[in-house]
C-alpha cells in the first residue's frame, strides 16, 4: 500500500470512531417539572434541596440543626442541560451555582459542577 492510501484509511477510521462516540454523548435537556420537589444528596445524606414550581427553592442541612422552612432561599432557572441557582446568603450576598445535569429521572438527579465534581440527589 502506498502512503496516501494508509493515510486515507487512518483518517476514515478516526472519523468513524469520532462519529460513533459523539452519537452516544447527548446532552440532557432538563425537564423542569421533574425537578420540582424535595431532593436529598446521596453523598451528604443530611443535605436537602427543594425546588418549587415558581422558580424558587430552599436548601438546608439537618446536621446543622436546620429544618425545612429555616434554610437558605434561592431562585433557579434551567436552559437545556444547565441548572442555574442564585442562593441568598444571610448577609444579603448572592452565591451562584451553575450545574450541568448529566442524568435526570423521576427519582434521581445527577449533575456536574464547574470543577467537574459529580453529585447525585434522590427524590424524597
N, CA, C and O atoms as a Tinker XYZ file with bonds, in Angstrom:
   496  protein
     1  N      0.836000   -1.185000    0.000000    73     2
     2  CA     0.000000    0.000000    0.000000    64     1     3
     3  C      0.872000    1.236000    0.000000    63     2     4     5
     4  O      1.962000    1.276000    0.571000    81     3
     5  N      0.349000    2.219000   -0.654000    73     3     6
     6  CA     1.144000    3.441000   -0.654000    64     5     7
     7  C      0.745000    4.337000    0.525000    63     6     8     9
     8  O     -0.260000    4.089000    1.192000    81     7
     9  N      1.509000    5.336000    0.761000    73     7    10
    10  CA     1.335000    6.210000    1.915000    64     9    11
    11  C     -0.004000    6.935000    1.892000    63    10    12    13
    12  O     -0.625000    7.091000    2.944000    81    11
    13  N     -0.468000    7.379000    0.736000    73    11    14
    14  CA    -1.740000    8.099000    0.634000    64    13    15
    15  C     -2.903000    7.200000    1.046000    63    14    16    17
    16  O     -3.822000    7.637000    1.738000    81    15
    17  N     -2.854000    5.960000    0.621000    73    15    18
    18  CA    -3.934000    5.034000    0.947000    64    17    19
    19  C     -3.963000    4.749000    2.453000    63    18    20    21
    20  O     -5.039000    4.697000    3.048000    81    19
    21  N     -2.808000    4.566000    3.063000    73    19    22
    22  CA    -2.738000    4.328000    4.506000    64    21    23
    23  C     -3.254000    5.541000    5.268000    63    22    24    25
    24  O     -4.012000    5.386000    6.226000    81    23
    25  N     -2.864000    6.727000    4.867000    73    23    26
    26  CA    -3.326000    7.956000    5.496000    64    25    27
    27  C     -4.831000    8.093000    5.362000    63    26    28    29
    28  O     -5.505000    8.454000    6.327000    81    27
    29  N     -5.364000    7.814000    4.191000    73    27    30
    30  CA    -6.802000    7.886000    3.971000    64    29    31
    31  C     -7.536000    6.908000    4.886000    63    30    32    33
    32  O     -8.548000    7.277000    5.482000    81    31
    33  N     -7.061000    5.695000    5.012000    73    31    34
    34  CA    -7.700000    4.691000    5.863000    64    33    35
    35  C     -7.659000    5.090000    7.333000    63    34    36    37
    36  O     -8.629000    4.883000    8.062000    81    35
    37  N     -6.541000    5.658000    7.767000    73    35    38
    38  CA    -6.442000    6.128000    9.144000    64    37    39
    39  C     -7.414000    7.270000    9.425000    63    38    40    41
    40  O     -8.066000    7.292000   10.468000    81    39
    41  N     -7.508000    8.204000    8.508000    73    39    42
    42  CA    -8.452000    9.323000    8.665000    64    41    43
    43  C     -9.889000    8.828000    8.667000    63    42    44    45
    44  O    -10.700000    9.285000    9.473000    81    43
    45  N    -10.213000    7.906000    7.778000    73    43    46
    46  CA   -11.569000    7.360000    7.720000    64    45    47
    47  C    -11.914000    6.623000    9.008000    63    46    48    49
    48  O    -13.019000    6.770000    9.530000    81    47
    49  N    -10.977000    5.832000    9.524000    73    47    50
    50  CA   -11.210000    5.105000   10.771000    64    49    51
    51  C    -11.401000    6.081000   11.935000    63    50    52    53
    52  O    -12.265000    5.872000   12.787000    81    51
    53  N    -10.599000    7.141000   11.971000    73    51    54
    54  CA   -10.740000    8.159000   13.016000    64    53    55
    55  C    -12.078000    8.866000   12.942000    63    54    56    57
    56  O    -12.700000    9.127000   13.971000    81    55
    57  N    -12.528000    9.179000   11.735000    73    55    58
    58  CA   -13.817000    9.842000   11.567000    64    57    59
    59  C    -14.958000    8.944000   12.021000    63    58    60    61
    60  O    -15.898000    9.411000   12.664000    81    59
    61  N    -14.884000    7.661000   11.692000    73    59    62
    62  CA   -15.911000    6.719000   12.128000    64    61    63
    63  C    -15.930000    6.574000   13.648000    63    62    64    65
    64  O    -16.999000    6.524000   14.256000    81    63
    65  N    -14.777000    6.510000   14.245000    73    63    66
    66  CA   -14.685000    6.402000   15.693000    64    65    67
    67  C    -15.251000    7.649000   16.366000    63    66    68    69
    68  O    -15.994000    7.553000   17.343000    81    67
    69  N    -14.896000    8.814000   15.837000    73    67    70
    70  CA   -15.413000   10.072000   16.381000    64    69    71
    71  C    -16.929000   10.125000   16.258000    63    70    72    73
    72  O    -17.607000   10.496000   17.215000    81    71
    73  N    -17.471000    9.765000   15.109000    73    71    74
    74  CA   -18.920000    9.780000   14.896000    64    73    75
    75  C    -19.612000    8.820000   15.845000    63    74    76    77
    76  O    -20.679000    9.141000   16.367000    81    75
    77  N    -19.045000    7.671000   16.078000    73    75    78
    78  CA   -19.648000    6.686000   16.979000    64    77    79
    79  C    -19.668000    7.200000   18.415000    63    78    80    81
    80  O    -20.639000    6.979000   19.139000    81    79
    81  N    -18.616000    7.874000   18.825000    73    79    82
    82  CA   -18.545000    8.388000   20.190000    64    81    83
    83  C    -19.463000    9.578000   20.396000    63    82    84    85
    84  O    -20.115000    9.665000   21.436000    81    83
    85  N    -19.539000   10.485000   19.457000    73    83    86
    86  CA   -20.347000   11.684000   19.638000    64    85    87
    87  C    -21.831000   11.364000   19.619000    63    86    88    89
    88  O    -22.610000   12.101000   20.224000    81    87
    89  N    -22.251000   10.319000   18.963000    73    87    90
    90  CA   -23.658000    9.957000   18.975000    64    89    91
    91  C    -24.094000    9.512000   20.353000    63    90    92    93
    92  O    -25.248000    9.725000   20.728000    81    91
    93  N    -23.210000    8.904000   21.113000    73    91    94
    94  CA   -23.540000    8.421000   22.447000    64    93    95
    95  C    -23.561000    9.542000   23.470000    63    94    96    97
    96  O    -24.206000    9.399000   24.509000    81    95
    97  N    -22.882000   10.649000   23.215000    73    95    98
    98  CA   -22.824000   11.774000   24.137000    64    97    99
    99  C    -23.895000   12.779000   23.728000    63    98   100   101
   100  O    -23.658000   13.663000   22.904000    81    99
   101  N    -25.060000   12.626000   24.312000    73    99   102
   102  CA   -26.152000   13.544000   24.024000    64   101   103
   103  C    -26.457000   14.328000   25.295000    63   102   104   105
   104  O    -26.673000   13.730000   26.350000    81   103
   105  N    -26.477000   15.639000   25.213000    73   103   106
   106  CA   -26.761000   16.410000   26.418000    64   105   107
   107  C    -28.190000   16.170000   26.895000    63   106   108   109
   108  O    -29.106000   15.969000   26.097000    81   107
   109  N    -28.354000   16.195000   28.194000    73   107   110
   110  CA   -29.662000   16.058000   28.811000    64   109   111
   111  C    -30.393000   17.382000   28.667000    63   110   112   113
   112  O    -29.795000   18.440000   28.864000    81   111
   113  N    -31.649000   17.346000   28.336000    73   111   114
   114  CA   -32.481000   18.544000   28.397000    64   113   115
   115  C    -33.305000   18.429000   29.667000    63   114   116   117
   116  O    -34.101000   17.501000   29.813000    81   115
   117  N    -33.119000   19.360000   30.579000    73   115   118
   118  CA   -33.765000   19.292000   31.886000    64   117   119
   119  C    -35.275000   19.424000   31.727000    63   118   120   121
   120  O    -35.768000   20.319000   31.039000    81   119
   121  N    -35.986000   18.533000   32.365000    73   119   122
   122  CA   -37.444000   18.617000   32.461000    64   121   123
   123  C    -37.738000   19.300000   33.792000    63   122   124   125
   124  O    -37.637000   18.675000   34.847000    81   123
   125  N    -38.100000   20.578000   33.744000    73   123   126
   126  CA   -38.316000   21.355000   34.971000    64   125   127
   127  C    -39.408000   20.764000   35.845000    63   126   128   129
   128  O    -39.344000   20.871000   37.070000    81   127
   129  N    -40.410000   20.142000   35.233000    73   127   130
   130  CA   -41.485000   19.561000   36.038000    64   129   131
   131  C    -40.975000   18.388000   36.875000    63   130   132   133
   132  O    -41.497000   18.138000   37.961000    81   131
   133  N    -39.962000   17.664000   36.386000    73   131   134
   134  CA   -39.373000   16.583000   37.176000    64   133   135
   135  C    -38.460000   17.111000   38.276000    63   134   136   137
   136  O    -38.205000   16.420000   39.263000    81   135
   137  N    -37.974000   18.320000   38.108000    73   135   138
   138  CA   -37.069000   18.918000   39.092000    64   137   139
   139  C    -37.817000   19.378000   40.339000    63   138   140   141
   140  O    -37.256000   19.377000   41.435000    81   139
   141  N    -39.069000   19.767000   40.179000    73   139   142
   142  CA   -39.866000   20.290000   41.291000    64   141   143
   143  C    -40.051000   19.204000   42.346000    63   142   144   145
   144  O    -40.469000   18.086000   42.045000    81   143
   145  N    -39.731000   19.560000   43.594000    73   143   146
   146  CA   -39.875000   18.640000   44.711000    64   145   147
   147  C    -38.701000   18.722000   45.653000    63   146   148   149
   148  O    -37.841000   19.592000   45.515000    81   147
   149  N    -38.663000   17.808000   46.619000    73   147   150
   150  CA   -37.603000   17.781000   47.631000    64   149   151
   151  C    -36.617000   16.680000   47.278000    63   150   152   153
   152  O    -37.005000   15.558000   46.950000    81   151
   153  N    -35.307000   17.028000   47.351000    73   151   154
   154  CA   -34.230000   16.125000   46.976000    64   153   155
   155  C    -33.218000   16.018000   48.114000    63   154   156   157
   156  O    -32.973000   16.986000   48.835000    81   155
   157  N    -32.637000   14.833000   48.265000    73   155   158
   158  CA   -31.609000   14.604000   49.272000    64   157   159
   159  C    -30.332000   14.167000   48.570000    63   158   160   161
   160  O    -30.373000   13.337000   47.662000    81   159
   161  N    -29.203000   14.720000   48.983000    73   159   162
   162  CA   -27.910000   14.354000   48.403000    64   161   163
   163  C    -27.551000   12.935000   48.832000    63   162   164   165
   164  O    -27.828000   12.536000   49.963000    81   163
   165  N    -26.938000   12.181000   47.936000    73   163   166
   166  CA   -26.527000   10.818000   48.277000    64   165   167
   167  C    -25.168000   10.783000   48.956000    63   166   168   169
   168  O    -24.849000    9.816000   49.647000    81   167
   169  N    -24.354000   11.832000   48.769000    73   167   170
   170  CA   -23.037000   11.867000   49.409000    64   169   171
   171  C    -23.090000   12.501000   50.795000    63   170   172   173
   172  O    -22.325000   12.115000   51.679000    81   171
   173  N    -23.968000   13.453000   50.992000    73   171   174
   174  CA   -24.182000   14.091000   52.295000    64   173   175
   175  C    -25.674000   13.931000   52.584000    63   174   176   177
   176  O    -26.479000   14.790000   52.222000    81   175
   177  N    -26.033000   12.837000   53.232000    73   175   178
   178  CA   -27.447000   12.448000   53.336000    64   177   179
   179  C    -28.272000   13.342000   54.256000    63   178   180   181
   180  O    -29.468000   13.113000   54.438000    81   179
   181  N    -27.645000   14.348000   54.832000    73   179   182
   182  CA   -28.380000   15.300000   55.664000    64   181   183
   183  C    -28.673000   16.594000   54.910000    63   182   184   185
   184  O    -29.312000   17.495000   55.452000    81   183
   185  N    -28.210000   16.693000   53.662000    73   183   186
   186  CA   -28.367000   17.903000   52.842000    64   185   187
   187  C    -29.593000   17.759000   51.940000    63   186   188   189
   188  O    -29.737000   16.773000   51.217000    81   187
   189  N    -30.465000   18.753000   51.997000    73   187   190
   190  CA   -31.696000   18.739000   51.214000    64   189   191
   191  C    -31.804000   19.979000   50.340000    63   190   192   193
   192  O    -31.332000   21.056000   50.706000    81   191
   193  N    -32.427000   19.815000   49.186000    73   191   194
   194  CA   -32.754000   20.917000   48.281000    64   193   195
   195  C    -34.211000   20.741000   47.875000    63   194   196   197
   196  O    -34.624000   19.643000   47.500000    81   195
   197  N    -34.988000   21.815000   47.947000    73   195   198
   198  CA   -36.377000   21.783000   47.493000    64   197   199
   199  C    -36.547000   22.789000   46.365000    63   198   200   201
   200  O    -36.285000   23.979000   46.543000    81   199
   201  N    -36.982000   22.315000   45.213000    73   199   202
   202  CA   -37.230000   23.161000   44.055000    64   201   203
   203  C    -38.739000   23.346000   43.925000    63   202   204   205
   204  O    -39.483000   22.376000   43.775000    81   203
   205  N    -39.185000   24.612000   43.985000    73   203   206
   206  CA   -40.608000   24.930000   43.854000    64   205   207
   207  C    -40.934000   25.244000   42.397000    63   206   208   209
   208  O    -40.067000   25.675000   41.636000    81   207
   209  N    -42.183000   25.026000   42.019000    73   207   210
   210  CA   -42.612000   25.211000   40.625000    64   209   211
   211  C    -42.479000   26.656000   40.156000    63   210   212   213
   212  O    -42.381000   26.901000   38.954000    81   211
   213  N    -42.472000   27.619000   41.081000    73   211   214
   214  CA   -42.401000   29.037000   40.702000    64   213   215
   215  C    -40.970000   29.532000   40.485000    63   214   216   217
   216  O    -40.766000   30.732000   40.300000    81   215
   217  N    -39.966000   28.633000   40.503000    73   215   218
   218  CA   -38.583000   29.039000   40.288000    64   217   219
   219  C    -37.853000   29.435000   41.558000    63   218   220   221
   220  O    -36.718000   29.908000   41.502000    81   219
   221  N    -38.490000   29.246000   42.691000    73   219   222
   222  CA   -37.847000   29.484000   43.982000    64   221   223
   223  C    -37.476000   28.147000   44.599000    63   222   224   225
   224  O    -37.784000   27.093000   44.043000    81   223
   225  N    -36.820000   28.188000   45.738000    73   223   226
   226  CA   -36.473000   26.965000   46.431000    64   225   227
   227  C    -35.792000   27.244000   47.745000    63   226   228   229
   228  O    -35.642000   28.393000   48.162000    81   227
   229  N    -35.380000   26.166000   48.394000    73   227   230
   230  CA   -34.735000   26.274000   49.694000    64   229   231
   231  C    -33.768000   25.097000   49.854000    63   230   232   233
   232  O    -34.037000   23.993000   49.380000    81   231
   233  N    -32.653000   25.344000   50.519000    73   231   234
   234  CA   -31.715000   24.286000   50.855000    64   233   235
   235  C    -31.426000   24.335000   52.348000    63   234   236   237
   236  O    -31.386000   25.409000   52.947000    81   235
   237  N    -31.221000   23.148000   52.951000    73   235   238
   238  CA   -30.934000   23.077000   54.370000    64   237   239
   239  C    -30.170000   21.787000   54.660000    63   238   240   241
   240  O    -30.172000   20.844000   53.869000    81   239
   241  N    -29.522000   21.778000   55.814000    73   239   242
   242  CA   -28.768000   20.605000   56.244000    64   241   243
   243  C    -29.178000   20.299000   57.679000    63   242   244   245
   244  O    -28.924000   21.092000   58.586000    81   243
   245  N    -29.809000   19.151000   57.880000    73   243   246
   246  CA   -30.307000   18.816000   59.213000    64   245   247
   247  C    -29.181000   18.547000   60.201000    63   246   248   249
   248  O    -29.409000   18.602000   61.409000    81   247
   249  N    -27.956000   18.253000   59.718000    73   247   250
   250  CA   -26.834000   18.068000   60.648000    64   249   251
   251  C    -26.437000   19.397000   61.289000    63   250   252   253
   252  O    -25.788000   19.411000   62.335000    81   251
   253  N    -26.821000   20.506000   60.673000    73   251   254
   254  CA   -26.590000   21.834000   61.253000    64   253   255
   255  C    -27.790000   22.281000   62.081000    63   254   256   257
   256  O    -27.888000   23.450000   62.454000    81   255
   257  N    -28.701000   21.355000   62.368000    73   255   258
   258  CA   -29.934000   21.626000   63.112000    64   257   259
   259  C    -30.796000   22.667000   62.396000    63   258   260   261
   260  O    -31.434000   23.506000   63.031000    81   259
   261  N    -30.802000   22.596000   61.048000    73   259   262
   262  CA   -31.637000   23.470000   60.233000    64   261   263
   263  C    -32.663000   22.581000   59.544000    63   262   264   265
   264  O    -32.309000   21.591000   58.903000    81   263
   265  N    -33.928000   22.940000   59.680000    73   263   266
   266  CA   -35.022000   22.154000   59.121000    64   265   267
   267  C    -35.640000   22.890000   57.931000    63   266   268   269
   268  O    -35.361000   24.065000   57.697000    81   267
   269  N    -36.472000   22.184000   57.198000    73   267   270
   270  CA   -37.190000   22.794000   56.086000    64   269   271
   271  C    -37.995000   23.975000   56.614000    63   270   272   273
   272  O    -38.644000   23.875000   57.655000    81   271
   273  N    -37.952000   25.079000   55.903000    73   271   274
   274  CA   -38.615000   26.308000   56.336000    64   273   275
   275  C    -37.663000   27.247000   57.053000    63   274   276   277
   276  O    -37.982000   28.420000   57.246000    81   275
   277  N    -36.493000   26.749000   57.451000    73   275   278
   278  CA   -35.486000   27.553000   58.146000    64   277   279
   279  C    -34.221000   27.725000   57.314000    63   278   280   281
   280  O    -33.288000   28.407000   57.737000    81   279
   281  N    -34.185000   27.110000   56.130000    73   279   282
   282  CA   -32.972000   27.064000   55.318000    64   281   283
   283  C    -32.720000   28.310000   54.498000    63   282   284   285
   284  O    -33.338000   29.353000   54.711000    81   283
   285  N    -31.813000   28.185000   53.568000    73   283   286
   286  CA   -31.405000   29.277000   52.698000    64   285   287
   287  C    -32.244000   29.252000   51.431000    63   286   288   289
   288  O    -32.359000   28.220000   50.770000    81   287
   289  N    -32.828000   30.398000   51.099000    73   287   290
   290  CA   -33.687000   30.518000   49.927000    64   289   291
   291  C    -32.849000   30.732000   48.674000    63   290   292   293
   292  O    -31.739000   31.259000   48.732000    81   291
   293  N    -33.409000   30.310000   47.529000    73   291   294
   294  CA   -32.738000   30.512000   46.255000    64   293   295
   295  C    -33.757000   30.606000   45.124000    63   294   296   297
   296  O    -34.919000   30.223000   45.265000    81   295
   297  N    -33.281000   31.129000   44.001000    73   295   298
   298  CA   -34.035000   31.135000   42.744000    64   297   299
   299  C    -33.313000   30.194000   41.797000    63   298   300   301
   300  O    -32.091000   30.061000   41.864000    81   299
   301  N    -34.066000   29.533000   40.905000    73   299   302
   302  CA   -33.446000   28.627000   39.957000    64   301   303
   303  C    -34.065000   28.789000   38.576000    63   302   304   305
   304  O    -35.246000   29.106000   38.434000    81   303
   305  N    -33.232000   28.562000   37.559000    73   303   306
   306  CA   -33.675000   28.564000   36.167000    64   305   307
   307  C    -32.945000   27.428000   35.448000    63   306   308   309
   308  O    -31.907000   26.946000   35.904000    81   307
   309  N    -33.508000   27.018000   34.326000    73   307   310
   310  CA   -32.875000   25.979000   33.524000    64   309   311
   311  C    -32.800000   26.437000   32.073000    63   310   312   313
   312  O    -33.613000   27.233000   31.603000    81   311
   313  N    -31.801000   25.910000   31.386000    73   311   314
   314  CA   -31.662000   26.128000   29.954000    64   313   315
   315  C    -30.897000   24.939000   29.391000    63   314   316   317
   316  O    -29.720000   24.745000   29.695000    81   315
   317  N    -31.572000   24.149000   28.572000    73   315   318
   318  CA   -31.020000   22.911000   28.021000    64   317   319
   319  C    -30.578000   21.991000   29.166000    63   318   320   321
   320  O    -31.418000   21.505000   29.922000    81   319
   321  N    -29.268000   21.748000   29.301000    73   319   322
   322  CA   -28.781000   20.875000   30.368000    64   321   323
   323  C    -28.200000   21.666000   31.543000    63   322   324   325
   324  O    -27.556000   21.086000   32.417000    81   323
   325  N    -28.422000   22.986000   31.571000    73   323   326
   326  CA   -27.859000   23.849000   32.603000    64   325   327
   327  C    -28.902000   24.203000   33.661000    63   326   328   329
   328  O    -30.027000   24.588000   33.344000    81   327
   329  N    -28.506000   24.067000   34.911000    73   327   330
   330  CA   -29.321000   24.474000   36.044000    64   329   331
   331  C    -28.562000   25.583000   36.760000    63   330   332   333
   332  O    -27.468000   25.363000   37.281000    81   331
   333  N    -29.152000   26.780000   36.780000    73   331   334
   334  CA   -28.519000   27.927000   37.440000    64   333   335
   335  C    -29.278000   28.216000   38.733000    63   334   336   337
   336  O    -30.507000   28.285000   38.753000    81   335
   337  N    -28.513000   28.382000   39.806000    73   335   338
   338  CA   -29.088000   28.660000   41.116000    64   337   339
   339  C    -28.465000   29.932000   41.667000    63   338   340   341
   340  O    -27.246000   30.100000   41.657000    81   339
   341  N    -29.327000   30.828000   42.148000    73   339   342
   342  CA   -28.909000   32.071000   42.792000    64   341   343
   343  C    -29.356000   31.965000   44.244000    63   342   344   345
   344  O    -30.533000   32.143000   44.559000    81   343
   345  N    -28.395000   31.670000   45.129000    73   343   346
   346  CA   -28.656000   31.429000   46.536000    64   345   347
   347  C    -28.480000   32.729000   47.311000    63   346   348   349
   348  O    -27.524000   33.468000   47.073000    81   347
   349  N    -29.386000   33.010000   48.228000    73   347   350
   350  CA   -29.332000   34.234000   49.027000    64   349   351
   351  C    -28.738000   33.942000   50.390000    63   350   352   353
   352  O    -29.319000   33.204000   51.185000    81   351
   353  N    -27.572000   34.526000   50.660000    73   351   354
   354  CA   -26.917000   34.331000   51.956000    64   353   355
   355  C    -27.576000   35.148000   53.047000    63   354   356   357
   356  O    -28.394000   36.027000   52.776000    81   355
   357  N    -27.211000   34.849000   54.286000    73   355   358
   358  CA   -27.800000   35.526000   55.449000    64   357   359
   359  C    -27.478000   37.014000   55.483000    63   358   360   361
   360  O    -28.240000   37.800000   56.046000    81   359
   361  N    -26.359000   37.407000   54.887000    73   359   362
   362  CA   -25.955000   38.810000   54.895000    64   361   363
   363  C    -26.359000   39.525000   53.600000    63   362   364   365
   364  O    -25.891000   40.632000   53.333000    81   363
   365  N    -27.216000   38.902000   52.806000    73   363   366
   366  CA   -27.682000   39.510000   51.569000    64   365   367
   367  C    -26.819000   39.211000   50.356000    63   366   368   369
   368  O    -27.123000   39.666000   49.253000    81   367
   369  N    -25.754000   38.458000   50.545000    73   367   370
   370  CA   -24.883000   38.132000   49.420000    64   369   371
   371  C    -25.542000   37.067000   48.542000    63   370   372   373
   372  O    -26.416000   36.325000   48.988000    81   371
   373  N    -25.106000   37.012000   47.293000    73   371   374
   374  CA   -25.602000   36.017000   46.348000    64   373   375
   375  C    -24.486000   35.023000   46.045000    63   374   376   377
   376  O    -23.340000   35.408000   45.814000    81   375
   377  N    -24.831000   33.761000   46.051000    73   375   378
   378  CA   -23.910000   32.695000   45.673000    64   377   379
   379  C    -24.529000   32.014000   44.459000    63   378   380   381
   380  O    -25.683000   31.587000   44.498000    81   379
   381  N    -23.759000   31.915000   43.387000    73   379   382
   382  CA   -24.277000   31.356000   42.139000    64   381   383
   383  C    -23.709000   29.964000   41.909000    63   382   384   385
   384  O    -22.515000   29.718000   42.085000    81   383
   385  N    -24.586000   29.076000   41.519000    73   383   386
   386  CA   -24.182000   27.726000   41.114000    64   385   387
   387  C    -24.604000   27.517000   39.676000    63   386   388   389
   388  O    -25.728000   27.847000   39.298000    81   387
   389  N    -23.721000   26.979000   38.884000    73   387   390
   390  CA   -24.029000   26.565000   37.516000    64   389   391
   391  C    -23.747000   25.077000   37.442000    63   390   392   393
   392  O    -22.593000   24.654000   37.505000    81   391
   393  N    -24.789000   24.293000   37.309000    73   391   394
   394  CA   -24.665000   22.850000   37.269000    64   393   395
   395  C    -25.056000   22.340000   35.891000    63   394   396   397
   396  O    -26.013000   22.833000   35.293000    81   395
   397  N    -24.333000   21.372000   35.393000    73   395   398
   398  CA   -24.688000   20.687000   34.156000    64   397   399
   399  C    -25.330000   19.364000   34.547000    63   398   400   401
   400  O    -24.675000   18.493000   35.120000    81   399
   401  N    -26.597000   19.218000   34.241000    73   399   402
   402  CA   -27.306000   17.992000   34.585000    64   401   403
   403  C    -26.891000   16.908000   33.594000    63   402   404   405
   404  O    -27.025000   17.075000   32.382000    81   403
   405  N    -26.390000   15.807000   34.120000    73   403   406
   406  CA   -25.921000   14.711000   33.272000    64   405   407
   407  C    -26.919000   13.561000   33.223000    63   406   408   409
   408  O    -26.886000   12.741000   32.306000    81   407
   409  N    -27.814000   13.505000   34.222000    73   407   410
   410  CA   -28.832000   12.468000   34.246000    64   409   411
   411  C    -30.002000   12.966000   35.075000    63   410   412   413
   412  O    -29.820000   13.543000   36.146000    81   411
   413  N    -31.208000   12.735000   34.566000    73   411   414
   414  CA   -32.401000   13.143000   35.288000    64   413   415
   415  C    -33.496000   12.110000   35.066000    63   414   416   417
   416  O    -33.754000   11.688000   33.939000    81   415
   417  N    -34.132000   11.713000   36.157000    73   415   418
   418  CA   -35.293000   10.842000   36.077000    64   417   419
   419  C    -36.294000   11.318000   37.119000    63   418   420   421
   420  O    -36.070000   12.324000   37.792000    81   419
   421  N    -37.380000   10.603000   37.248000    73   419   422
   422  CA   -38.406000   10.960000   38.237000    64   421   423
   423  C    -37.826000   10.960000   39.655000    63   422   424   425
   424  O    -38.215000   11.782000   40.485000    81   423
   425  N    -36.900000   10.042000   39.930000    73   423   426
   426  CA   -36.403000    9.860000   41.295000    64   425   427
   427  C    -34.927000   10.137000   41.504000    63   426   428   429
   428  O    -34.433000    9.993000   42.623000    81   427
   429  N    -34.200000   10.533000   40.453000    73   427   430
   430  CA   -32.757000   10.721000   40.573000    64   429   431
   431  C    -32.301000   11.910000   39.722000    63   430   432   433
   432  O    -32.831000   12.161000   38.639000    81   431
   433  N    -31.312000   12.627000   40.240000    73   431   434
   434  CA   -30.761000   13.795000   39.553000    64   433   435
   435  C    -29.253000   13.785000   39.760000    63   434   436   437
   436  O    -28.785000   13.781000   40.899000    81   435
   437  N    -28.488000   13.781000   38.676000    73   435   438
   438  CA   -27.032000   13.842000   38.766000    64   437   439
   439  C    -26.558000   15.049000   37.969000    63   438   440   441
   440  O    -27.019000   15.294000   36.854000    81   439
   441  N    -25.640000   15.791000   38.552000    73   439   442
   442  CA   -25.093000   16.959000   37.866000    64   441   443
   443  C    -23.598000   17.030000   38.067000    63   442   444   445
   444  O    -23.027000   16.358000   38.927000    81   443
   445  N    -22.981000   17.863000   37.250000    73   443   446
   446  CA   -21.546000   18.149000   37.313000    64   445   447
   447  C    -21.405000   19.651000   37.537000    63   446   448   449
   448  O    -22.071000   20.448000   36.875000    81   447
   449  N    -20.531000   20.037000   38.480000    73   447   450
   450  CA   -20.308000   21.463000   38.710000    64   449   451
   451  C    -19.150000   21.955000   37.837000    63   450   452   453
   452  O    -18.611000   21.196000   37.031000    81   451
   453  N    -18.773000   23.220000   37.998000    73   451   454
   454  CA   -17.746000   23.807000   37.138000    64   453   455
   455  C    -16.362000   23.200000   37.371000    63   454   456   457
   456  O    -15.452000   23.393000   36.565000    81   455
   457  N    -16.208000   22.467000   38.473000    73   455   458
   458  CA   -14.931000   21.812000   38.764000    64   457   459
   459  C    -14.953000   20.338000   38.365000    63   458   460   461
   460  O    -14.050000   19.582000   38.724000    81   459
   461  N    -15.976000   19.933000   37.628000    73   459   462
   462  CA   -16.187000   18.548000   37.184000    64   461   463
   463  C    -16.409000   17.570000   38.340000    63   462   464   465
   464  O    -16.102000   16.384000   38.225000    81   463
   465  N    -16.942000   18.073000   39.444000    73   463   466
   466  CA   -17.363000   17.208000   40.549000    64   465   467
   467  C    -18.796000   16.763000   40.285000    63   466   468   469
   468  O    -19.651000   17.590000   39.969000    81   467
   469  N    -19.061000   15.482000   40.410000    73   467   470
   470  CA   -20.399000   14.948000   40.195000    64   469   471
   471  C    -21.106000   14.743000   41.526000    63   470   472   473
   472  O    -20.497000   14.306000   42.502000    81   471
   473  N    -22.399000   15.061000   41.557000    73   471   474
   474  CA   -23.224000   14.821000   42.742000    64   473   475
   475  C    -24.544000   14.237000   42.280000    63   474   476   477
   476  O    -25.050000   14.566000   41.207000    81   475
   477  N    -25.086000   13.371000   43.105000    73   475   478
   478  CA   -26.377000   12.747000   42.805000    64   477   479
   479  C    -27.337000   13.016000   43.953000    63   478   480   481
   480  O    -26.963000   12.981000   45.126000    81   479
   481  N    -28.579000   13.284000   43.586000    73   479   482
   482  CA   -29.654000   13.508000   44.543000    64   481   483
   483  C    -30.779000   12.537000   44.249000    63   482   484   485
   484  O    -30.995000   12.147000   43.102000    81   483
   485  N    -31.497000   12.148000   45.301000    73   483   486
   486  CA   -32.669000   11.287000   45.131000    64   485   487
   487  C    -33.881000   12.024000   45.690000    63   486   488   489
   488  O    -33.787000   12.795000   46.646000    81   487
   489  N    -35.020000   11.758000   45.060000    73   487   490
   490  CA   -36.267000   12.421000   45.469000    64   489   491
   491  C    -36.702000   11.886000   46.838000    63   490   492   493
   492  O    -36.594000   10.695000   47.133000    81   491
   493  N    -37.189000   12.800000   47.643000    73   491   494
   494  CA   -37.720000   12.432000   48.972000    64   493   495
   495  C    -39.228000   12.438000   48.962000    63   494   496
   496  O    -39.853000   12.156000   49.983000    81   495
